[in-house]
Amino acid sequence: MTKTILITGGAGFIGSHLCEKLLSEGNNVICLDNFFTGSKRNIEHLLGLKNFELIRHDIVEPILIEADEIYNLACPASPVHYQYNAIKTIKTSVIGVTNMLGLAKRAKAKILQASTSEVYGDPLMHPQKEEYWGNVNPIGIRSCYDEGKRVAETLMMDYHRQHCVQIKIMRIFNTYGPRMAENDGRVVSNFIVQALKGEDITIYGDGSQTRSFCYVDDLVRGMVTLMEKDHFTGPVNIGNDSEYTVLELAEMIKEFTGSKSKIVHKPLPSDDPVKRRPDLTLAGKELHYKPAVPIHEGLNKTIKYFKTVL
């Protein structure tokens, strides 16, 4: 059966890969994006396809669309972008998510919310399990994103309990791959761009803070599997549970690019999490999910992409 699938934020880094995957499975895909952080370049190769439609729209404004499934990815996801207009960011996660849930309720559509590991804040539990409630600063500079995504999860659960909307909540951990924005301020894109340009590779703090990096194909596979899983709402962590320090990442990228860049240290921004690694036990049990792309393979594909962009 051919489904009509709405993807908000579909012209973004992750959204564009999701559009490709769902189109390849024979679905009709409606990509909705306001192009704040998304880019037409990410989806221009899809524009000629008869089962692909692009709508320029901001989910903070209501919209009427018929769809069988909704993937709600609309929201700037890197600190540089979400702090640029903090009020707009939290509105996207509160008013925008309310609009999308209203749409799902009317259309009787399943809806998946792209939540984030940021709901755990600077975690006191390591690795992070889904039942952990987090350690978030509600008034910090990152709270427009962290608290916005926490409210989005609340709204999802309330629409599920009160209106029986079929919901899915996915907590995404650091994701990387082709089509990341070169100016988004995330470590992988920052380091690759700096290394390729021969600039200093800037590490904030001493570089001992850890992250877990998931290649975008693994993430998208987890997303589609979650949407197809009956009687399971989540929240569920999706990512890669291999953990690296930021310094290790910088050294890997330097090696893979053959760059002569120097590694330099700058002060750590406030509320920056010290450790971040998903516990994937639930994803393994419910979705048979296991990340498949090792970091050296994923980084080399990402470096190859950035060479074409730069």
HUPEBEL-V467472 format. One record per helix or strand of 2 or more residues. SS is the DSSP state (H for helix, E for strand). FROM is the first residue (numbers start at 1). LEN is the number of residues. If there is no record, write none. Layout:
BEGIN
ss=[SS:SS]
from=[FROM:FROM]
len=[LEN:LEN]
END
This chain:
BEGIN
ss=[E:H:E:H:E:E:H:H:E:H:H:E:E:H:E:E:E:H:E:E:H:E:H:H]
from=[4:13:28:40:52:69:79:86:110:117:143:167:175:187:201:210:214:216:234:243:246:263:281:295]
len=[5:12:6:7:5:4:6:22:7:4:21:6:2:11:4:3:2:13:5:3:12:4:7:15]
END
